[in-house]
Amino acid sequence: RGHMRMLDGVTWISDDGFEAMAFKDLRDDEFWVPGHIPGRPLLPGVLMIEAGAQLASYMTMRLIEGVKFIGFVGCEGVKFRGQTVPGDRLVVLGKSVKFNRRRSIFAIQGLVDSKLVFEAQIIGMPI
């Protein structure tokens, strides 16, 4: 996924596949660092949401056999509660809220040093 890979690894997934945890280690050579607040780089909120969408996609592909791609079709209840900067580890938690073969909704939270930095509901559908 090149520059748009927003997860470095999935560290845990529940036995039923409906909950998971992943992480992204933010580096100072990320593509967004020079331009997203020069001199004080902050991870853009849209990229936090993308990290959550990638975890939701991973979970959906594990739950539905044969699915190759999950389209991101929306998000709701987005709240940003903290900053994320190079050197941080963004931990992304996901939990299935509604799941079927046509549409899935996941509650997503992002944490840095055990502090909540964002939350959202991510909506996706197999394409």
N, C-alpha and C positions, 0 to 999 in steps of 0.2 A: 504494500500500500504506500510505500515511499513516505513522503512528508506527512501524509494524512493518517498515518498509523498513530492512533492516540492511546493505544494500550501496549505496554511492554510484556505483560504476562497476565494470565488468569491463575490466581493462587488457590482458589477454592470454588467448588461448585457442589451444591447439595446433592444427596443421593437421588432425589426426584427431579433435579435439574431446574427447579423453580427459584433458586437463590444462588447468587454467585458473588465473588469478589475478585477484582483485578487491580492492576496498578500501572501508573505511568511515571517514570522518573524524568523530571523536567531538566533539560540540559541548557547550558548557555549558548549552544550553537543551533537551537531550534529555529525554524524559518521565521517565526513570528517575533522573535526577540528584538531585532533591530527596529522594527516599526511600531510595535504595540507599546507605546509610551517610551520613546527614546530616553535612555538614561535611567529608566525605572521599569524594566520589563515586567508585565503582568500577563499571565495566560488569559487570552480572550475567552469570555464566557461561552461563545459559540463553540470553541474547541473543548470546553468542559462538557458541553452537551453532546458533542460528537463522541467523546470518550464514553459517555453513558450509552449512546446509540450503538456504538461498537460492541459494548458488553451485552446489550439487549439482543443484538444480532447474533452474537456468538451463542447465547443461551437458546434462542429460537432455533438455530440450525442444529443444535444438539437435541432439541425436543421433537423436531419434525424431520424425519428421515427423508433424504433426497433434496432438501431445500439448499440451493446454492447461493442465494442472495436475498437479503431482507431489505426492503425499501423503507427509508425513514419517512413517515408520512405526517408526523406532527409531534408537538410536545405541549404539555399543559403544566400549569402550576410552577413555573420556573422561578426560582429564587436564588440569588447569589448572596452569600453570607460572609465571604472572606476572600482574601487574595491568595493567588497561587503564583509562585515565582520560580525561576531557575534554581535548581538545588533541592526543590521540594519533591516529595513523593506524593502524587495524587492517588489516593486509594478510592476505587469506584465500587460501590455496592449496588447490586441489582436484585429486585424481587418481582416475580410475576404477579400482576394484579388481575389481569384478565388474559386468558390464553385460549386461542383456537387456531385452526389452520388458515383462517382468512385475515385475522387481525390480532395483534398482541399489544398489551399495555404493560409497561414495567415501571415500577417505582425505582428511581435511581437517586443515590446520594454520593457526593464526593467529599472526601475528608483529607485534610493535611494535618499531620501531627494530632490525630484524633479529634480535630475540630471540623465541624461541618462548614464547607465552603460553597456548596451548591446542592440543590435538590430539584427534581423534575419528574414528570411522568413522560416517558418516551413511548410513542406509538409507532408500530411498524407492521409491515405486511410482506409476506413472501412474494417475490416477483419471479 
